[in-house]
Amino acid sequence: MFITRIGAKVKILLTAINAKYIHSNLAIYSLRSYAKVYRQQIQLAEFTINNYTDDILQAIYKEKPDFIGFSCYIWNISMVEQLCIELRKLLPDCKIWLGGPEVSYDAEKRLEESTAVDGIMVGEGEETFLELMNYYIAGVKSIEQIKGIVFTDNARKTEERNEILGKEPRRVTVTGIRTEMDISSIPFPYENIEDFKNKIIYYEASRGCPYSCSYCLSSIDKKVRLRNIELVKKELELFLQYKVPQVKFVDRTFNCNKKQTLAIWNYIKERDNGITNFHFEISADILDEEELELLCTMRPGLVQLEIGVQSTNPKTIDAIRRKMNLDKLKLAVHCIHKSRNIHEHLDLIAGLPFEDMKSFQNSFNEVYAMKPDQFQLGFLKVLKGSAMFYESKNWGIVSKSIPPYEVLYTKWLSYDEVLILKSVEDMVEIYYNSGQFEYAIKYMEHFFVAPFELYLKLGDYYERKKLRGLNSSRMRKYEILLEFMSELKEMGGKLSEGINITAFRNILVHDLYLRENLKSRPSFADGYEPYKKIYRDFYCDEQKIREYLKLDSSQISIDQVKPHLHLEHYNINVKQTAETGITVKDEEFILYDYFHKNALNSQASNISVKLN
């Protein structure tokens, strides 16, 4: 957690409780930048949901703010509510305001039920916040004239409140709706980019979404407003100059305007600093040939794409009012995948209308076949104010009453089946999305009817062996796979006939060394001693090492590279065996180069070497 300190007569504290330390909160930075006339009186406080509530409470109290603004989301609203109750006791005269998507829908009801919160900013907050500051600090306008807020009489300035005290206590007032603002008028939000060298920077080039997906709050604002492209370029240049690790665009459908999309992608390609990564959430099915060609020329690691598939069931897609051409999406994903230069993240949502267990399995297997780098199996969240919130009863969708309002069961999917999918989700996270078991998983897939069945059976194994919820080490996770496949082999049956446990051990060793130059050999690896002399002779042959790594003598010294190399013997061809499921009895040595890692998956470069 951190608090930026300033000295001022009236102290305004904008507070964010982020999901992770590496996250930053764009909202509070934007509010501060827009209210720049009061910059010296506004400070920011960022915490995470992993901080103790009491620690956050103490940190805020020590600042003695006159105004606290909380940025509210489904992941932090419970903590915010607790903090507001205690802060009201400790700072009785402080104005406590909320804003953000989690409180914009039911602001009036929330205030009627709360005695701790003074007011709520509804919807876009920059202009609203500036006018609130004008009211509290400069005495401009009355509070009723500020559009886009819901407030109680306690929100008034002291002298105004005293005039009405005792007449209508805790009266809730709703002002008019604020019109959509020009987002180009928002100043650049990040004053000190150096402070974000270990954080993700969030950036906004547009607001609104042209689509009407019923589960998404962005569908409420269908008018897309673009930030001026010259302004965007100027701001991206700052990120590139400071070589920030990652810039994540928060635009709901980044590529909905082709001209803007191409301008930004061309700009970051031309100005690429070799370090900064840009994340975009896109609709892959509307990518055209020109955009795909451009993406395929990007430096590996420059761009990563998040693509929401959500379901491959046409009836489901129609029910949630999502526009998607699945065939075009598959073609685009395949085209990008072939280039091996862009990380692709694909999403599915469980609990949607008409998606029963069989339908979801089909969706799972279809998306899995697209070979995403990250495969997120999420669960429907019935967000307040979304179309799904109003339609959920018609669909027989029952969700939790507390954030994050996740689905419990539907007309098509029982809670027992949701729990099964939760188990599958865990296995996908551990064994697919981690990227640590690539070849082991490829080999295992050959012994199951479909990928879904693999993760289903693996989840069952975790349940039977009471492994779920344990914080298993990375090495233990490899051992669990070996135990799982050994049990499958012992059970017999048609699917287990081709399983070769010795070959699988080799594949696991290969996966391990792809990720790390291990200090100690895994227990299931073959002995090192028989090949010790061959290894020693190879490391002494500088010319051979240079040939395999394709290094010329002017580039780098071998002494610099050697500590980052590992040579391993296998009595099979591990890659071909994993890909085909058939043991390929080709003895080989593989050289792992950790000095030159893959920019997309952080795997060591690996070369098959011929040694006598």
N, C-alpha and C positions, 0 to 999 in steps of 0.2 A: 504494500500500500504506500501511497505517497501523497503529500499535500504540498502544493506550491504556496509558499508564504509571501504575503504582501502586507504593507502597512496602509490602512485606510480608516476613515472615520466610520463609514457604513460598510460592513463586511458582507459580501455576497458569496455563498459557497455552493457551487454546482457540484453535485455528487453522483458518482457512477459506481455501481457494483457489478464488475464484469465477470464473465464465466471463467476466464483464465487470466493469469498474469500477463501473458503475451498479447492479450487483447487490449485495445484502447476503445474509448467511447467517443465516436464522432459527434454525437449529439451535443455533449457539453462543450466541446471545442468550437462547434459551429455557433452555439448560443453566445459564447464569450466573444468570438470574432465579430459577430453581427452587432453586439452591444459595445463596440470598441470605444465609444465615448466614455464608458464607465470601466474601462479595462483595469484601471488601478484599484478598483474596488471589488473586482471579481477574481476569485481564486477557484481552482479546481481540486477536487479530491477523488482519487480513483482507488478502489479496493477490489477484492474478488470475493466470490461466494465461498471461497475456502478460508477466508479470514473469520475469526470469531466475531460474532455480533457485538459482544462487549468491547472488543478491541476497536471496532469501527465507531461504536458509541463514544468511547473515551477520546478517540482522535478528533471526532467532530466537535465534541464538547470543549476540548482544549482550545479550539479556534474561536469560540464564542461568536459565531456568526449572527447577523441580524436577519438574514434570509437564507434558507436552505432550499435548493431545488434538487429533487431526486429524478434520475432518468430510469424509468420503470419498464421492465420486460418480464416475460413469463419466468425466466430463470432467477430473478432477484426480488420479485414483488413481496414474497413472504418475509424476507429480511428487511425490506424497506418498511413494511407495515410495523414490524416489531420495533425498528429504530424510531419511527415517528412517535409511537406511544411513549417510549422512554425519553426521547428528546423533548417532548412537550412538558414532561415533568421537570427536566433539568433546565430548559431554556423556555420558560413560559411566554416570554415576549417575542420570541423569534418567529418569523413567518415561515411556515413549512408548506412548500408547493411540490406537486408531482407533475410529471409529464411523460409522454412516451406511449407506445401502442397498447400497453397493458392497462392503462387507466383512461384512455381516450373514449372508449366505448360506453362505459357506465359511470362516467364522472359524477353525475348528479346523485345517483344512488350511493356511490362510494362515500361522498361527502356527508350525505344524510346519516350514514352509519358510523362515520368516523368523528371522533372529537379531537383528534390529534392534528389532522391536516386542515390547512386554511384554504387552499385552492388547488385547482388542476388546470394546466394548460392542455387544451384539446387539439390534436392534430399537429400541423407544422408549428414549430415553436419560436423561430428566430424573431419574427416581427412582434409576436406576442410578448416574448421575454423582454425585448427592448422597451416596449410600451409599459410593461410592469416596472421596469427600472426607472423609466421616466416618472411614473407615478410615485414610487417609493422614495426615490432619491431627489428628483427635481420638482416634484409636486405638480407635474403636468397632467391634465385631464382628471376626471373622476374614474374610479375603478370600473364603474358601469359602462364607460365608453370604450373599454378595451375589449375587442372582439376575440372570440376563441378561448374564453375562460369560463370556468364554473367556480364560484367562490362562496365562502361563508362570511358573515359579518366580522368574524375575527380576522379576516384577511385585510380589512381596511386599516388605514393608518390610525394610530392611537386616538388622535383627536376626533376623527370621524366615528370611530367605534364607540367612543364615550358618549357621543350624542344619541346613539340609538340603543345603548346598553340598557337592558331591562325591558325594552319594548318588544323586540322580536329576536331573541337570542338564537344563534345557530341557524338563521335563515339561509337557505341556499339560493344563490342567484345564478342564472345561466344567461350569458351574453350572446350576441349574434355570432353567426358562423363567419370565420375568417376566410377570405378568398385566397385562392392559390397564389403563391408568390413567385417572382422571377428568381430562380435559383442562381442565376448569374450575379445577382446582387449580394450574395453571401461571400464575404471576404475569405481568403485562404485561411483555413482553421488552425493550421499547425505553425505556431510561432517559433518553436525551438525543435527542429527536426532531429537534432542530436540526441534528444531525450528518448527517441523512438528506435534507437539502433537495435534493441532487443525485443521490439514489439511489432505486431502487425499494424500497419497503417491502413485505416479505412478511408475510402475516397468515394465521392458521389459525382458522377457526370450527368445523371438524369434522375428525375423523380417520376413516379407513376409507372403503370404497366398497361400495355394495350390488351392484355388477356383478362379473362374473367374466371379463373380457377376458383371454385367455390370454397376451398379450404384456406385460401390465402388472403391476408388483409390488404395486400397490394392491389387486389382486383377492385377495391373500392375507388381508387383514384385511377381512372382509365386514361386520363389525358397525360401523355408523356411530355415532360418539360425538359429540354436539353440545356446543359450549361454551355455557355459560349465556347466554341472549340479552341479559339486562340487563348482563352483564359485557361482551359484544360491543359493545353500544351505547356504553357508557362509554368503551371503548377507541377505537372509531371516532371518537368526539367529539374525542379528542386529535389524531387525524390531521387532522380537519377544521379544528380550531382553529389548528394549525400550518401549514395549507395545503400539505401535502406533495404533490408532483406526482402520484405514483401509488401506490396500494395494490393489491398483487396477492394475491388469495386463493389459497392453495395447496390448498384443498379439492379433492379429485379429482372429485367430482360435486357441485358447490355446491348445485344445486337439487333434491337427492334428498329433501329435507324441505320441503314447501310452506310450512308455517307459519313456519319459520326463514327461508326464502328471502324471503317477503313482508315479514317484520319488518325484515330488513336492507335490502332494496331501498326500502321506504317510509321508513326512517330516513335513508338517505343522500340520498334525494330531498328530504325535508323540511329537512334540515340542509345542503343543497348550498351550498358556499362559492364556486362558480363557477370553481374551479381544480382541485381534486383529482379524479383519475380512478380508478375502481375496476374491476379486471379479475377476471372470473369464468370458470371452466371449467365448462361446463354440458352437460347432455343436452337438446338442443333439442326432441326429440320428446315429452318429458314436460311441456313448458310448456303450461299451460292458458290459457283465455281471460282469466282474471283477471290472471295473470302477464304475458301479452303486452300487455294494455291498460296495465298499470303501466309496463312497459318503454318503451312508445311515448310516454309522457308525460315521460320523463327529459330533462334538459337535454342538448343535443348535446355529446358528449364526457365526460359524467359516468360512463358505463358502457361497457365493451367486453367482448365475449363471445368465448370460445374454444370452438369446437364441433368435436368429433372425429367425422368421418364415417367415415374410414379406408378404406371400400370401399362401393360400391353393389351389389356382387355378392352376392345372397342366400346363395349357397353358401359364400362366404368368411366372411360375417358369422356364419353358423351354425358354421363350423369353428373360429372363434376365440372362440366362446361369448359373443359380444356381443349384447346385446339392443337393437334399434333398429328403430323404425318409420320407414322412409325417407320415406314419403308425409307423415307428420306432421312430420318434421324439415324437409322442404322447405317446407311451409306456414308453419311457425314462422319459418324463415329469411326467407321472402318477406315475411311480415307485418312483421318487424323492419326489413327492408331498405326497405320502403315509407316508413317513418317518417323515414329519413335522419337519425337522431339517435344511432345506436349503431354502433360499429365492430365488424364481425363477422369473426372469424378462423376459417376452416374448414381441417381437416386431412385429408390422405390418407396412407396408408402403403403403400409399394411392397414387395413381397416376401412378402405374406401367402399362405396356402394357396389354391389354385384361381385365383389372380390371375395369369393369363398376360398377354402384351402387349396382346392384344385386349381382355381384360376390364379391364385397368388404363386403357386409353384410354377405354373407356366410363365408368369411374368418374371419370376426369379431366374428361371433357366434361360429365357430369351435375353435378358439384360446381361446375365453372366457370360453368355456366348459372345457378347460384344467386347469382352476382355478389358473392362475398365481397369485403370490403375487403382481406383478407389471405388468400392461398391457399398453404398450406404443403404442399409435396410432400416428405414424409419417407420414410425407409427403415427397414424393420423392424430393431429392435435386440433380439437374443435375450438378454435380461437373465438373469443367474444367479438361480435361485430362482423364476422365473416358470414358469407352466404351459407356455409355448412352449419354454422351455429343455429341459424333459423330453420334449416332443412333437416337437421339431424333426427328429429322425431319421425319425420316421414320415412327416413331411411332405416329406422330402427337402430340408430347408432347411439350407444351409451358411453359416455366418457367420464373421466374423473372431474369432480367439482372444484378441485384445487389445481393451480398451475403445476405442470404445463397442459392440463386438460386433455390428457392422452386417452385414446380410445380404450375401453374395457372390453366391449364386445359389440357385435352388430347382428343384423338379421341373418348375415351370411357366415359370420365368423364367431365362434364361441370364445369365452374367456380361456378355456382349456387350450384352444387352438392358438390364441394370442400368446399364451405362455410358451407353447411349442416354438412359435416364431421368435419369441424373445431369446430362446436357447439358440436357434439358428443364427440370429443376429450376433450373439456373443461369439459364436464359432467363426463367423465371417470376419468379425473385427480382429480376433486373435490370429487366425490362420491365413486369411486372404489380405485384409487391408494392411496388416503389419508389413507385408512384403518380405517377411523373413523365411517363408516356407514355399517359395515359388515352385521349385522343381518337385518337392515332396507332394504338394497338392496336385500338380499335373499328373504325377504317377498315380496317386490315389483315385483320381477321377475315372480312370479306366476300369475300376472295379465296382462302379455304381451306375445304375440306370441313367441317372441325370445328376448334375451338380447339387441340386437341392437335397437329394437323398444323402449325399456325402456329409453335408453339414448337419442334416437331421440326425443321422446315425452317430456322428461325432458328438453332437449335443446330448444324445441319449447316453453315450459312454461317460461323458462328464457327469451326468446326473447319477448314473449307477455307481460311479466310483467316488461320488461326493467331492468332485473337483471344482464345481462351480463356486465362484466367490472367493476362491483361494488366490492369493497373490503369487502365482507360480513364477519362478525364474524363467528366463528365456531358454536355458538349457533344459529345464524340466518340461517345457512345452514340446521340445523335440522328442524327449523321452516318452511323453504321453502319446505322441503320434506313433512311435515305434511300438508301444504296448498295444495301442488300438489296432494297428495293422496285424500284429502278431496274434491277437485274439481273433480277428477276422479270418486269418489263415487257419487257425486251429479249429474254427467252427465248421470249416469245409463248405461245400456247396459250390455251385457253378461260378459265382462271382469271385470266389477266393482261389480258384484253380491256378491262376497265373501269378499270384503274389509271390515274389521272391524277396524274402526278408533280408538276405545278405545284400542284394542289390539296393533295397530300400535304405539300409544303413548307409551305404555309399552316397546315396542321393541326399540324405540328411546331412552328412558331413559336407557335401558340396554346398548346400544351402547355408550352413553355418559359416564356412570360409568366405562365401560371397559377401557376407555382412561384416565380418570382423576377423582380424588376424589374431586368432585365439592364443592366449598365454598358456593354456593347458589343453591337451587333446580331449575330445569327448570320449566317454567310456565306450561308446559303440563304434569308434573308428578303428580301422585296421592298425596293426603295429607299425611303428615308425622306423625301427631298427633295420629291417631288411634293405631299406633304400637310403640309409643315412649317407653312405659314401657317394651315391649318385647325386643326392641333394648338395653335398659339400662341393663336389666337382663342378656342379652347375653354377653355384654362387661364385665360384672362383673364375668362371669363364665370362669375363666382361663383354667380349665381343658377341657371344651368344645371347646374353641378356639384352644387349642393345638391339640386336636383330629382332628378337621377339617383341620387345617393347617399341620398336621403330623409333629409337632415339639416336640422334647424331651426337657426336662428341661435344659440340658447341652448346647443346641445349642444357644439359644437366649432368652432374657427375654421378657415377654409379654408386658411390658411397652414400649419396643423398637418397637414392632410390632403394637400396638394399634393405633397410629396416622396414620398408613398406611392401615387401614381397613375401609370398609364401608359396612353396612348391609342394604339391600333394599327389600321391600315387593312387590310382583307382584300377581295380581289376575288371571294370566294365566302362563303357562309354556312358557316363551318368546323364548327360543331356539327352541323348537319343533314347536311353532307357526310360527316362521320365516322360518324354514326349510320346513315345509309342506304347508304353506299358509292357514292352517286350525286352527282356534282358539282352543287351547288345554286348557280346563278350569281346570287346575291343579294349585291351589294356591301354591306359593313357596316363600321362602326367599333366596336371593343370597348374599353370602359374597364375596366382592371384596377385594383382597389382592394386594396392590400396592408395597408391600415389595418384592414380588416375581413375577416379570413381565416376560412375554413371551419374550425370546431372539429374536424371529423372527419379531414379530409385536408390541412389547411394550405394549401389552394389560395386564391388571391386571389378575392375577390368579383369577378364579371365581368358587365358590363351592355352590351347592344347599344344603341348610341346613334345617333340620327338626326342627321346633319349635312349641311347644304347645301353 
